[in-house]
């Protein structure tokens, strides 16, 4: 069951979000020489949840419109 969720939210593509947040945190460290761990964790969690929800909504609307029946999954 858990593997189905991982496949649907496309875990391997979440790396792009992790990289983007890491670059932002690195820039913050470079400029301010400090990182608030709570804010960093909250940012990571929010970005990961947002990315996963967009993937789920994309699959939902593809299914609802019948696009999945006409094309192959990438």
mmCIF file of the N, C-alpha and C atoms, coordinates in Angstrom:
data_MODEL
# 
_entry.id   MODEL 
# 
loop_
_atom_site.group_PDB 
_atom_site.id 
_atom_site.type_symbol 
_atom_site.label_atom_id 
_atom_site.label_alt_id 
_atom_site.label_comp_id 
_atom_site.label_asym_id 
_atom_site.label_entity_id 
_atom_site.label_seq_id 
_atom_site.pdbx_PDB_ins_code 
_atom_site.Cartn_x 
_atom_site.Cartn_y 
_atom_site.Cartn_z 
_atom_site.occupancy 
_atom_site.B_iso_or_equiv 
_atom_site.pdbx_formal_charge 
_atom_site.auth_seq_id 
_atom_site.auth_comp_id 
_atom_site.auth_asym_id 
_atom_site.auth_atom_id 
_atom_site.pdbx_PDB_model_num 
ATOM 1   N N  . UNK A 1 1  ? 0.817   -1.202 0.000   1.00 0.00 ? 1  UNK A N  1 
ATOM 2   C CA . UNK A 1 1  ? 0.000   0.000  0.000   1.00 0.00 ? 1  UNK A CA 1 
ATOM 3   C C  . UNK A 1 1  ? 0.859   1.264  0.000   1.00 0.00 ? 1  UNK A C  1 
ATOM 4   N N  . UNK A 1 2  ? 1.894   1.256  0.821   1.00 0.00 ? 2  UNK A N  1 
ATOM 5   C CA . UNK A 1 2  ? 2.771   2.424  0.893   1.00 0.00 ? 2  UNK A CA 1 
ATOM 6   C C  . UNK A 1 2  ? 3.520   2.635  -0.421  1.00 0.00 ? 2  UNK A C  1 
ATOM 7   N N  . UNK A 1 3  ? 3.886   1.539  -1.088  1.00 0.00 ? 3  UNK A N  1 
ATOM 8   C CA . UNK A 1 3  ? 4.603   1.669  -2.362  1.00 0.00 ? 3  UNK A CA 1 
ATOM 9   C C  . UNK A 1 3  ? 3.729   2.321  -3.430  1.00 0.00 ? 3  UNK A C  1 
ATOM 10  N N  . UNK A 1 4  ? 2.437   2.094  -3.361  1.00 0.00 ? 4  UNK A N  1 
ATOM 11  C CA . UNK A 1 4  ? 1.519   2.729  -4.313  1.00 0.00 ? 4  UNK A CA 1 
ATOM 12  C C  . UNK A 1 4  ? 1.519   4.245  -4.106  1.00 0.00 ? 4  UNK A C  1 
ATOM 13  N N  . UNK A 1 5  ? 1.484   4.684  -2.859  1.00 0.00 ? 5  UNK A N  1 
ATOM 14  C CA . UNK A 1 5  ? 1.519   6.123  -2.574  1.00 0.00 ? 5  UNK A CA 1 
ATOM 15  C C  . UNK A 1 5  ? 2.834   6.740  -3.043  1.00 0.00 ? 5  UNK A C  1 
ATOM 16  N N  . UNK A 1 6  ? 3.943   6.038  -2.805  1.00 0.00 ? 6  UNK A N  1 
ATOM 17  C CA . UNK A 1 6  ? 5.236   6.557  -3.252  1.00 0.00 ? 6  UNK A CA 1 
ATOM 18  C C  . UNK A 1 6  ? 5.285   6.679  -4.769  1.00 0.00 ? 6  UNK A C  1 
ATOM 19  N N  . UNK A 1 7  ? 4.684   5.718  -5.470  1.00 0.00 ? 7  UNK A N  1 
ATOM 20  C CA . UNK A 1 7  ? 4.676   5.773  -6.925  1.00 0.00 ? 7  UNK A CA 1 
ATOM 21  C C  . UNK A 1 7  ? 3.797   6.924  -7.415  1.00 0.00 ? 7  UNK A C  1 
ATOM 22  N N  . UNK A 1 8  ? 2.647   7.125  -6.773  1.00 0.00 ? 8  UNK A N  1 
ATOM 23  C CA . UNK A 1 8  ? 1.709   8.160  -7.205  1.00 0.00 ? 8  UNK A CA 1 
ATOM 24  C C  . UNK A 1 8  ? 2.277   9.559  -6.975  1.00 0.00 ? 8  UNK A C  1 
ATOM 25  N N  . UNK A 1 9  ? 2.951   9.776  -5.846  1.00 0.00 ? 9  UNK A N  1 
ATOM 26  C CA . UNK A 1 9  ? 3.487   11.119 -5.595  1.00 0.00 ? 9  UNK A CA 1 
ATOM 27  C C  . UNK A 1 9  ? 4.859   11.319 -6.234  1.00 0.00 ? 9  UNK A C  1 
ATOM 28  N N  . UNK A 1 10 ? 5.338   10.301 -6.946  1.00 0.00 ? 10 UNK A N  1 
ATOM 29  C CA . UNK A 1 10 ? 6.595   10.392 -7.707  1.00 0.00 ? 10 UNK A CA 1 
ATOM 30  C C  . UNK A 1 10 ? 7.747   10.856 -6.826  1.00 0.00 ? 10 UNK A C  1 
ATOM 31  N N  . UNK A 1 11 ? 8.079   10.015 -5.867  1.00 0.00 ? 11 UNK A N  1 
ATOM 32  C CA . UNK A 1 11 ? 9.098   10.339 -4.866  1.00 0.00 ? 11 UNK A CA 1 
ATOM 33  C C  . UNK A 1 11 ? 10.417  10.750 -5.508  1.00 0.00 ? 11 UNK A C  1 
ATOM 34  N N  . UNK A 1 12 ? 10.785  10.096 -6.596  1.00 0.00 ? 12 UNK A N  1 
ATOM 35  C CA . UNK A 1 12 ? 12.092  10.419 -7.198  1.00 0.00 ? 12 UNK A CA 1 
ATOM 36  C C  . UNK A 1 12 ? 12.163  11.855 -7.707  1.00 0.00 ? 12 UNK A C  1 
ATOM 37  N N  . UNK A 1 13 ? 11.019  12.460 -8.023  1.00 0.00 ? 13 UNK A N  1 
ATOM 38  C CA . UNK A 1 13 ? 11.019  13.844 -8.490  1.00 0.00 ? 13 UNK A CA 1 
ATOM 39  C C  . UNK A 1 13 ? 10.980  14.853 -7.349  1.00 0.00 ? 13 UNK A C  1 
ATOM 40  N N  . UNK A 1 14 ? 10.735  14.389 -6.130  1.00 0.00 ? 14 UNK A N  1 
ATOM 41  C CA . UNK A 1 14 ? 10.755  15.293 -4.982  1.00 0.00 ? 14 UNK A CA 1 
ATOM 42  C C  . UNK A 1 14 ? 12.155  15.842 -4.735  1.00 0.00 ? 14 UNK A C  1 
ATOM 43  N N  . UNK A 1 15 ? 13.150  15.177 -5.292  1.00 0.00 ? 15 UNK A N  1 
ATOM 44  C CA . UNK A 1 15 ? 14.525  15.642 -5.150  1.00 0.00 ? 15 UNK A CA 1 
ATOM 45  C C  . UNK A 1 15 ? 14.684  17.067 -5.680  1.00 0.00 ? 15 UNK A C  1 
ATOM 46  N N  . UNK A 1 16 ? 13.956  17.406 -6.721  1.00 0.00 ? 16 UNK A N  1 
ATOM 47  C CA . UNK A 1 16 ? 14.027  18.771 -7.263  1.00 0.00 ? 16 UNK A CA 1 
ATOM 48  C C  . UNK A 1 16 ? 13.603  19.795 -6.212  1.00 0.00 ? 16 UNK A C  1 
ATOM 49  N N  . UNK A 1 17 ? 12.569  19.476 -5.452  1.00 0.00 ? 17 UNK A N  1 
ATOM 50  C CA . UNK A 1 17 ? 12.124  20.386 -4.391  1.00 0.00 ? 17 UNK A CA 1 
ATOM 51  C C  . UNK A 1 17 ? 13.141  20.460 -3.264  1.00 0.00 ? 17 UNK A C  1 
ATOM 52  N N  . UNK A 1 18 ? 13.731  19.325 -2.923  1.00 0.00 ? 18 UNK A N  1 
ATOM 53  C CA . UNK A 1 18 ? 14.753  19.298 -1.871  1.00 0.00 ? 18 UNK A CA 1 
ATOM 54  C C  . UNK A 1 18 ? 15.946  20.158 -2.278  1.00 0.00 ? 18 UNK A C  1 
ATOM 55  N N  . UNK A 1 19 ? 16.353  20.061 -3.528  1.00 0.00 ? 19 UNK A N  1 
ATOM 56  C CA . UNK A 1 19 ? 17.483  20.857 -4.018  1.00 0.00 ? 19 UNK A CA 1 
ATOM 57  C C  . UNK A 1 19 ? 17.146  22.345 -3.967  1.00 0.00 ? 19 UNK A C  1 
ATOM 58  N N  . UNK A 1 20 ? 15.941  22.711 -4.387  1.00 0.00 ? 20 UNK A N  1 
ATOM 59  C CA . UNK A 1 20 ? 15.549  24.125 -4.378  1.00 0.00 ? 20 UNK A CA 1 
ATOM 60  C C  . UNK A 1 20 ? 15.546  24.698 -2.961  1.00 0.00 ? 20 UNK A C  1 
ATOM 61  N N  . UNK A 1 21 ? 14.999  23.953 -2.011  1.00 0.00 ? 21 UNK A N  1 
ATOM 62  C CA . UNK A 1 21 ? 14.980  24.426 -0.621  1.00 0.00 ? 21 UNK A CA 1 
ATOM 63  C C  . UNK A 1 21 ? 16.397  24.485 -0.069  1.00 0.00 ? 21 UNK A C  1 
ATOM 64  N N  . UNK A 1 22 ? 17.219  23.506 -0.412  1.00 0.00 ? 22 UNK A N  1 
ATOM 65  C CA . UNK A 1 22 ? 18.606  23.493 0.064   1.00 0.00 ? 22 UNK A CA 1 
ATOM 66  C C  . UNK A 1 22 ? 19.385  24.693 -0.460  1.00 0.00 ? 22 UNK A C  1 
ATOM 67  N N  . UNK A 1 23 ? 19.160  25.053 -1.705  1.00 0.00 ? 23 UNK A N  1 
ATOM 68  C CA . UNK A 1 23 ? 19.822  26.233 -2.268  1.00 0.00 ? 23 UNK A CA 1 
ATOM 69  C C  . UNK A 1 23 ? 19.367  27.490 -1.530  1.00 0.00 ? 23 UNK A C  1 
ATOM 70  N N  . UNK A 1 24 ? 18.077  27.591 -1.259  1.00 0.00 ? 24 UNK A N  1 
ATOM 71  C CA . UNK A 1 24 ? 17.567  28.740 -0.520  1.00 0.00 ? 24 UNK A CA 1 
ATOM 72  C C  . UNK A 1 24 ? 18.133  28.825 0.891   1.00 0.00 ? 24 UNK A C  1 
ATOM 73  N N  . UNK A 1 25 ? 18.221  27.683 1.573   1.00 0.00 ? 25 UNK A N  1 
ATOM 74  C CA . UNK A 1 25 ? 18.793  27.673 2.921   1.00 0.00 ? 25 UNK A CA 1 
ATOM 75  C C  . UNK A 1 25 ? 20.286  27.996 2.891   1.00 0.00 ? 25 UNK A C  1 
ATOM 76  N N  . UNK A 1 26 ? 20.977  27.502 1.867   1.00 0.00 ? 26 UNK A N  1 
ATOM 77  C CA . UNK A 1 26 ? 22.406  27.811 1.731   1.00 0.00 ? 26 UNK A CA 1 
ATOM 78  C C  . UNK A 1 26 ? 22.624  29.299 1.500   1.00 0.00 ? 26 UNK A C  1 
ATOM 79  N N  . UNK A 1 27 ? 21.780  29.887 0.680   1.00 0.00 ? 27 UNK A N  1 
ATOM 80  C CA . UNK A 1 27 ? 21.868  31.328 0.435   1.00 0.00 ? 27 UNK A CA 1 
ATOM 81  C C  . UNK A 1 27 ? 21.595  32.113 1.716   1.00 0.00 ? 27 UNK A C  1 
ATOM 82  N N  . UNK A 1 28 ? 20.617  31.664 2.475   1.00 0.00 ? 28 UNK A N  1 
ATOM 83  C CA . UNK A 1 28 ? 20.328  32.312 3.755   1.00 0.00 ? 28 UNK A CA 1 
ATOM 84  C C  . UNK A 1 28 ? 21.522  32.196 4.701   1.00 0.00 ? 28 UNK A C  1 
ATOM 85  N N  . UNK A 1 29 ? 22.146  31.029 4.738   1.00 0.00 ? 29 UNK A N  1 
ATOM 86  C CA . UNK A 1 29 ? 23.326  30.838 5.597   1.00 0.00 ? 29 UNK A CA 1 
ATOM 87  C C  . UNK A 1 29 ? 24.468  31.752 5.155   1.00 0.00 ? 29 UNK A C  1 
ATOM 88  N N  . UNK A 1 30 ? 24.664  31.873 3.840   1.00 0.00 ? 30 UNK A N  1 
ATOM 89  C CA . UNK A 1 30 ? 25.756  32.676 3.296   1.00 0.00 ? 30 UNK A CA 1 
ATOM 90  C C  . UNK A 1 30 ? 25.559  34.162 3.631   1.00 0.00 ? 30 UNK A C  1 
ATOM 91  N N  . UNK A 1 31 ? 24.316  34.624 3.558   1.00 0.00 ? 31 UNK A N  1 
ATOM 92  C CA . UNK A 1 31 ? 24.038  36.041 3.809   1.00 0.00 ? 31 UNK A CA 1 
ATOM 93  C C  . UNK A 1 31 ? 23.957  36.347 5.301   1.00 0.00 ? 31 UNK A C  1 
ATOM 94  N N  . UNK A 1 32 ? 23.243  35.540 6.062   1.00 0.00 ? 32 UNK A N  1 
ATOM 95  C CA . UNK A 1 32 ? 22.954  35.850 7.467   1.00 0.00 ? 32 UNK A CA 1 
ATOM 96  C C  . UNK A 1 32 ? 23.776  35.055 8.470   1.00 0.00 ? 32 UNK A C  1 
ATOM 97  N N  . UNK A 1 33 ? 24.481  34.045 8.017   1.00 0.00 ? 33 UNK A N  1 
ATOM 98  C CA . UNK A 1 33 ? 25.288  33.171 8.877   1.00 0.00 ? 33 UNK A CA 1 
ATOM 99  C C  . UNK A 1 33 ? 24.468  32.511 9.981   1.00 0.00 ? 33 UNK A C  1 
ATOM 100 N N  . UNK A 1 34 ? 23.204  32.267 9.701   1.00 0.00 ? 34 UNK A N  1 
ATOM 101 C CA . UNK A 1 34 ? 22.342  31.577 10.663  1.00 0.00 ? 34 UNK A CA 1 
ATOM 102 C C  . UNK A 1 34 ? 21.165  30.939 9.934   1.00 0.00 ? 34 UNK A C  1 
ATOM 103 N N  . UNK A 1 35 ? 20.697  29.831 10.480  1.00 0.00 ? 35 UNK A N  1 
ATOM 104 C CA . UNK A 1 35 ? 19.503  29.168 9.969   1.00 0.00 ? 35 UNK A CA 1 
ATOM 105 C C  . UNK A 1 35 ? 18.668  28.756 11.172  1.00 0.00 ? 35 UNK A C  1 
ATOM 106 N N  . UNK A 1 36 ? 17.409  29.110 11.158  1.00 0.00 ? 36 UNK A N  1 
ATOM 107 C CA . UNK A 1 36 ? 16.487  28.676 12.196  1.00 0.00 ? 36 UNK A CA 1 
ATOM 108 C C  . UNK A 1 36 ? 16.050  27.245 11.860  1.00 0.00 ? 36 UNK A C  1 
ATOM 109 N N  . UNK A 1 37 ? 16.421  26.255 12.658  1.00 0.00 ? 37 UNK A N  1 
ATOM 110 C CA . UNK A 1 37 ? 16.099  24.855 12.341  1.00 0.00 ? 37 UNK A CA 1 
ATOM 111 C C  . UNK A 1 37 ? 14.598  24.591 12.203  1.00 0.00 ? 37 UNK A C  1 
ATOM 112 N N  . UNK A 1 38 ? 13.796  25.229 13.038  1.00 0.00 ? 38 UNK A N  1 
ATOM 113 C CA . UNK A 1 38 ? 12.350  25.029 12.947  1.00 0.00 ? 38 UNK A CA 1 
ATOM 114 C C  . UNK A 1 38 ? 11.809  25.552 11.622  1.00 0.00 ? 38 UNK A C  1 
ATOM 115 N N  . UNK A 1 39 ? 12.239  26.747 11.235  1.00 0.00 ? 39 UNK A N  1 
ATOM 116 C CA . UNK A 1 39 ? 11.800  27.316 9.958   1.00 0.00 ? 39 UNK A CA 1 
ATOM 117 C C  . UNK A 1 39 ? 12.278  26.470 8.782   1.00 0.00 ? 39 UNK A C  1 
ATOM 118 N N  . UNK A 1 40 ? 13.506  25.961 8.867   1.00 0.00 ? 40 UNK A N  1 
ATOM 119 C CA . UNK A 1 40 ? 14.038  25.119 7.799   1.00 0.00 ? 40 UNK A CA 1 
ATOM 120 C C  . UNK A 1 40 ? 13.222  23.838 7.670   1.00 0.00 ? 40 UNK A C  1 
ATOM 121 N N  . UNK A 1 41 ? 12.920  23.199 8.787   1.00 0.00 ? 41 UNK A N  1 
ATOM 122 C CA . UNK A 1 41 ? 12.132  21.966 8.772   1.00 0.00 ? 41 UNK A CA 1 
ATOM 123 C C  . UNK A 1 41 ? 10.719  22.232 8.268   1.00 0.00 ? 41 UNK A C  1 
ATOM 124 N N  . UNK A 1 42 ? 10.139  23.329 8.705   1.00 0.00 ? 42 UNK A N  1 
ATOM 125 C CA . UNK A 1 42 ? 8.798   23.695 8.259   1.00 0.00 ? 42 UNK A CA 1 
ATOM 126 C C  . UNK A 1 42 ? 8.780   23.978 6.755   1.00 0.00 ? 42 UNK A C  1 
ATOM 127 N N  . UNK A 1 43 ? 9.815   24.625 6.260   1.00 0.00 ? 43 UNK A N  1 
ATOM 128 C CA . UNK A 1 43 ? 9.913   24.900 4.829   1.00 0.00 ? 43 UNK A CA 1 
ATOM 129 C C  . UNK A 1 43 ? 10.040  23.613 4.034   1.00 0.00 ? 43 UNK A C  1 
ATOM 130 N N  . UNK A 1 44 ? 10.923  22.711 4.485   1.00 0.00 ? 44 UNK A N  1 
ATOM 131 C CA . UNK A 1 44 ? 11.064  21.418 3.812   1.00 0.00 ? 44 UNK A CA 1 
ATOM 132 C C  . UNK A 1 44 ? 9.738   20.666 3.794   1.00 0.00 ? 44 UNK A C  1 
ATOM 133 N N  . UNK A 1 45 ? 9.067   20.592 4.930   1.00 0.00 ? 45 UNK A N  1 
ATOM 134 C CA . UNK A 1 45 ? 7.802   19.858 5.016   1.00 0.00 ? 45 UNK A CA 1 
ATOM 135 C C  . UNK A 1 45 ? 6.738   20.488 4.121   1.00 0.00 ? 45 UNK A C  1 
ATOM 136 N N  . UNK A 1 46 ? 6.658   21.804 4.125   1.00 0.00 ? 46 UNK A N  1 
ATOM 137 C CA . UNK A 1 46 ? 5.673   22.488 3.296   1.00 0.00 ? 46 UNK A CA 1 
ATOM 138 C C  . UNK A 1 46 ? 5.910   22.299 1.813   1.00 0.00 ? 46 UNK A C  1 
ATOM 139 N N  . UNK A 1 47 ? 7.153   22.418 1.402   1.00 0.00 ? 47 UNK A N  1 
ATOM 140 C CA . UNK A 1 47 ? 7.481   22.258 -0.015  1.00 0.00 ? 47 UNK A CA 1 
ATOM 141 C C  . UNK A 1 47 ? 7.247   20.817 -0.463  1.00 0.00 ? 47 UNK A C  1 
ATOM 142 N N  . UNK A 1 48 ? 7.622   19.856 0.371   1.00 0.00 ? 48 UNK A N  1 
ATOM 143 C CA . UNK A 1 48 ? 7.406   18.444 0.021   1.00 0.00 ? 48 UNK A CA 1 
ATOM 144 C C  . UNK A 1 48 ? 5.905   18.137 -0.076  1.00 0.00 ? 48 UNK A C  1 
ATOM 145 N N  . UNK A 1 49 ? 5.118   18.654 0.864   1.00 0.00 ? 49 UNK A N  1 
ATOM 146 C CA . UNK A 1 49 ? 3.671   18.432 0.835   1.00 0.00 ? 49 UNK A CA 1 
ATOM 147 C C  . UNK A 1 49 ? 3.042   19.095 -0.385  1.00 0.00 ? 49 UNK A C  1 
ATOM 148 N N  . UNK A 1 50 ? 3.487   20.295 -0.708  1.00 0.00 ? 50 UNK A N  1 
ATOM 149 C CA . UNK A 1 50 ? 2.967   20.994 -1.875  1.00 0.00 ? 50 UNK A CA 1 
ATOM 150 C C  . UNK A 1 50 ? 3.300   20.244 -3.158  1.00 0.00 ? 50 UNK A C  1 
ATOM 151 N N  . UNK A 1 51 ? 4.532   19.798 -3.290  1.00 0.00 ? 51 UNK A N  1 
ATOM 152 C CA . UNK A 1 51 ? 4.957   19.061 -4.475  1.00 0.00 ? 51 UNK A CA 1 
ATOM 153 C C  . UNK A 1 51 ? 4.156   17.767 -4.617  1.00 0.00 ? 51 UNK A C  1 
ATOM 154 N N  . UNK A 1 52 ? 4.013   17.029 -3.517  1.00 0.00 ? 52 UNK A N  1 
ATOM 155 C CA . UNK A 1 52 ? 3.268   15.771 -3.557  1.00 0.00 ? 52 UNK A CA 1 
ATOM 156 C C  . UNK A 1 52 ? 1.800   16.018 -3.907  1.00 0.00 ? 52 UNK A C  1 
ATOM 157 N N  . UNK A 1 53 ? 1.206   17.067 -3.361  1.00 0.00 ? 53 UNK A N  1 
ATOM 158 C CA . UNK A 1 53 ? -0.204  17.340 -3.648  1.00 0.00 ? 53 UNK A CA 1 
ATOM 159 C C  . UNK A 1 53 ? -0.410  17.746 -5.105  1.00 0.00 ? 53 UNK A C  1 
ATOM 160 N N  . UNK A 1 54 ? 0.528   18.462 -5.671  1.00 0.00 ? 54 UNK A N  1 
ATOM 161 C CA . UNK A 1 54 ? 0.425   18.827 -7.087  1.00 0.00 ? 54 UNK A CA 1 
ATOM 162 C C  . UNK A 1 54 ? 0.507   17.577 -7.958  1.00 0.00 ? 54 UNK A C  1 
ATOM 163 N N  . UNK A 1 55 ? 1.390   16.647 -7.616  1.00 0.00 ? 55 UNK A N  1 
ATOM 164 C CA . UNK A 1 55 ? 1.472   15.389 -8.363  1.00 0.00 ? 55 UNK A CA 1 
ATOM 165 C C  . UNK A 1 55 ? 0.167   14.599 -8.265  1.00 0.00 ? 55 UNK A C  1 
ATOM 166 N N  . UNK A 1 56 ? -0.411  14.540 -7.067  1.00 0.00 ? 56 UNK A N  1 
ATOM 167 C CA . UNK A 1 56 ? -1.677  13.825 -6.884  1.00 0.00 ? 56 UNK A CA 1 
ATOM 168 C C  . UNK A 1 56 ? -2.811  14.486 -7.659  1.00 0.00 ? 56 UNK A C  1 
ATOM 169 N N  . UNK A 1 57 ? -2.890  15.808 -7.603  1.00 0.00 ? 57 UNK A N  1 
ATOM 170 C CA . UNK A 1 57 ? -3.937  16.513 -8.346  1.00 0.00 ? 57 UNK A CA 1 
ATOM 171 C C  . UNK A 1 57 ? -3.760  16.353 -9.854  1.00 0.00 ? 57 UNK A C  1 
ATOM 172 N N  . UNK A 1 58 ? -2.534  16.344 -10.324 1.00 0.00 ? 58 UNK A N  1 
ATOM 173 C CA . UNK A 1 58 ? -2.263  16.140 -11.739 1.00 0.00 ? 58 UNK A CA 1 
ATOM 174 C C  . UNK A 1 58 ? -2.763  14.769 -12.186 1.00 0.00 ? 58 UNK A C  1 
ATOM 175 N N  . UNK A 1 59 ? -2.456  13.733 -11.408 1.00 0.00 ? 59 UNK A N  1 
ATOM 176 C CA . UNK A 1 59 ? -2.926  12.389 -11.742 1.00 0.00 ? 59 UNK A CA 1 
ATOM 177 C C  . UNK A 1 59 ? -4.450  12.304 -11.685 1.00 0.00 ? 59 UNK A C  1 
ATOM 178 N N  . UNK A 1 60 ? -5.052  12.939 -10.699 1.00 0.00 ? 60 UNK A N  1 
ATOM 179 C CA . UNK A 1 60 ? -6.511  12.927 -10.577 1.00 0.00 ? 60 UNK A CA 1 
ATOM 180 C C  . UNK A 1 60 ? -7.171  13.529 -11.811 1.00 0.00 ? 60 UNK A C  1 
ATOM 181 N N  . UNK A 1 61 ? -6.703  14.705 -12.223 1.00 0.00 ? 61 UNK A N  1 
ATOM 182 C CA . UNK A 1 61 ? -7.336  15.366 -13.363 1.00 0.00 ? 61 UNK A CA 1 
ATOM 183 C C  . UNK A 1 61 ? -7.025  14.653 -14.680 1.00 0.00 ? 61 UNK A C  1 
ATOM 184 N N  . UNK A 1 62 ? -5.844  14.054 -14.790 1.00 0.00 ? 62 UNK A N  1 
ATOM 185 C CA . UNK A 1 62 ? -5.551  13.248 -15.975 1.00 0.00 ? 62 UNK A CA 1 
ATOM 186 C C  . UNK A 1 62 ? -6.518  12.073 -16.066 1.00 0.00 ? 62 UNK A C  1 
ATOM 187 N N  . UNK A 1 63 ? -6.773  11.411 -14.932 1.00 0.00 ? 63 UNK A N  1 
ATOM 188 C CA . UNK A 1 63 ? -7.709  10.288 -14.907 1.00 0.00 ? 63 UNK A CA 1 
ATOM 189 C C  . UNK A 1 63 ? -9.126  10.760 -15.212 1.00 0.00 ? 63 UNK A C  1 
ATOM 190 N N  . UNK A 1 64 ? -9.546  11.846 -14.588 1.00 0.00 ? 64 UNK A N  1 
ATOM 191 C CA . UNK A 1 64 ? -10.910 12.339 -14.756 1.00 0.00 ? 64 UNK A CA 1 
ATOM 192 C C  . UNK A 1 64 ? -11.186 12.759 -16.199 1.00 0.00 ? 64 UNK A C  1 
ATOM 193 N N  . UNK A 1 65 ? -10.202 13.319 -16.859 1.00 0.00 ? 65 UNK A N  1 
ATOM 194 C CA . UNK A 1 65 ? -10.379 13.762 -18.248 1.00 0.00 ? 65 UNK A CA 1 
ATOM 195 C C  . UNK A 1 65 ? -10.130 12.645 -19.260 1.00 0.00 ? 65 UNK A C  1 
ATOM 196 N N  . UNK A 1 66 ? -9.676  11.484 -18.794 1.00 0.00 ? 66 UNK A N  1 
ATOM 197 C CA . UNK A 1 66 ? -9.459  10.356 -19.686 1.00 0.00 ? 66 UNK A CA 1 
ATOM 198 C C  . UNK A 1 66 ? -8.130  10.374 -20.408 1.00 0.00 ? 66 UNK A C  1 
ATOM 199 N N  . UNK A 1 67 ? -7.243  11.242 -20.007 1.00 0.00 ? 67 UNK A N  1 
ATOM 200 C CA . UNK A 1 67 ? -5.942  11.337 -20.666 1.00 0.00 ? 67 UNK A CA 1 
ATOM 201 C C  . UNK A 1 67 ? -5.116  10.079 -20.417 1.00 0.00 ? 67 UNK A C  1 
ATOM 202 N N  . UNK A 1 68 ? -5.250  9.482  -19.222 1.00 0.00 ? 68 UNK A N  1 
ATOM 203 C CA . UNK A 1 68 ? -4.485  8.283  -18.893 1.00 0.00 ? 68 UNK A CA 1 
ATOM 204 C C  . UNK A 1 68 ? -4.837  7.113  -19.804 1.00 0.00 ? 68 UNK A C  1 
ATOM 205 N N  . UNK A 1 69 ? -6.071  7.052  -20.286 1.00 0.00 ? 69 UNK A N  1 
ATOM 206 C CA . UNK A 1 69 ? -6.478  5.961  -21.171 1.00 0.00 ? 69 UNK A CA 1 
ATOM 207 C C  . UNK A 1 69 ? -5.927  6.143  -22.583 1.00 0.00 ? 69 UNK A C  1 
ATOM 208 N N  . UNK A 1 70 ? -5.605  7.371  -22.953 1.00 0.00 ? 70 UNK A N  1 
ATOM 209 C CA . UNK A 1 70 ? -5.144  7.660  -24.310 1.00 0.00 ? 70 UNK A CA 1 
ATOM 210 C C  . UNK A 1 70 ? -3.627  7.677  -24.448 1.00 0.00 ? 70 UNK A C  1 
ATOM 211 N N  . UNK A 1 71 ? -2.912  7.842  -23.350 1.00 0.00 ? 71 UNK A N  1 
ATOM 212 C CA . UNK A 1 71 ? -1.454  7.962  -23.401 1.00 0.00 ? 71 UNK A CA 1 
ATOM 213 C C  . UNK A 1 71 ? -0.805  6.934  -22.490 1.00 0.00 ? 71 UNK A C  1 
ATOM 214 N N  . UNK A 1 72 ? 0.526   6.820  -22.613 1.00 0.00 ? 72 UNK A N  1 
ATOM 215 C CA . UNK A 1 72 ? 1.277   5.939  -21.717 1.00 0.00 ? 72 UNK A CA 1 
ATOM 216 C C  . UNK A 1 72 ? 1.896   6.778  -20.614 1.00 0.00 ? 72 UNK A C  1 
ATOM 217 N N  . UNK A 1 73 ? 2.029   6.161  -19.437 1.00 0.00 ? 73 UNK A N  1 
ATOM 218 C CA . UNK A 1 73 ? 2.578   6.865  -18.272 1.00 0.00 ? 73 UNK A CA 1 
ATOM 219 C C  . UNK A 1 73 ? 4.071   7.090  -18.457 1.00 0.00 ? 73 UNK A C  1 
ATOM 220 N N  . UNK A 1 74 ? 4.535   8.284  -18.104 1.00 0.00 ? 74 UNK A N  1 
ATOM 221 C CA . UNK A 1 74 ? 5.964   8.593  -18.214 1.00 0.00 ? 74 UNK A CA 1 
ATOM 222 C C  . UNK A 1 74 ? 6.666   8.347  -16.914 1.00 0.00 ? 74 UNK A C  1 
# 
